[in-house]
Amino acid sequence: MYSTPVYFPQFTNREDFLTFGSLFDDDTGSPINLSGTTLANPGSSFTSSAWTVTDGAIVTTSTTPITIPTFPIGSQLSALPLTVGAGLGIKPGDPVTIADTATGLNTMVGYVTSYTSSNGALVCQIGWTFQFEIRGETPNNTGSGYIAWYDFGTPDDQGPILVAGLGNGITIIDIGFFQISIPESVFRTILDVPYNSQSNTYARTFLACMTMTDSVNTRQIFTGRLPVLYGGTTN
């Protein structure tokens, strides 16, 4: 699924952090449909108020207006609300398919996150969401981490320094492809200015890790190291 560790190219703290990733099926070699959507016309978004919702043997309908977006896709479908039939045996965690009733060619696939039996209110996560974190890597300190050599100290885990998620720095840009973009105004804060007291240098190597979840299954995509240089500009 991923290589350990991933070595990122050098960035400076005075530029946008911009990188891309891709995910392919190990067996077929095909790109993974991260958005969970299929469009009859991939170049155009699709809007309808007539949907067929299938949860195993349960088949119901919805008249909720929904738009299936085109790429790039953010978090529009990560908590998709719609109204279906009441009193059904739909449960959180059930796989669900939502297809346009007219043709069945425009579809969304995901999992149920909640269902209210009394009024038919259904919320689903369509496709995958992501969490990207940049953390410090500072050995030789006391902390809760583990290292085989007690006299070297242990890494401190003080939480993420920068975080990006789907719709907030991460977008799905094509079938199997995603983009991480952190603007310079945010990324510049990753280094002490102008001198990093922890590493005694103008540069520092960070941990950079990313996970993905479809609300039921969670996978780590990569864990790696990110070298960041001090950009050296004055404003």
Buried (B, 14 or more C-beta within 10 A) or exposed (E): EBEEEBEBEEBBBBBEBEBEBEBEEEEEEEBBBBBBBBBEEEEEBBEBEEBBBBBEEBEBEBEBEBEBBBBBBBBBBBBBEBBBBEEBEBEEEBBBBBBBBEEEEBBBBBBBBEBEEEEBBBBBBBBBBBBBBBBBBBEEEEBEEEEEEEEEBBBBBEEBBBBBBBBEBBBBBBBBBBBBBBEBEEBBEBBBEEEBEEBEEBBBBBBBBBBBBBBBEEEEBBBBEBBBBBBEEEE
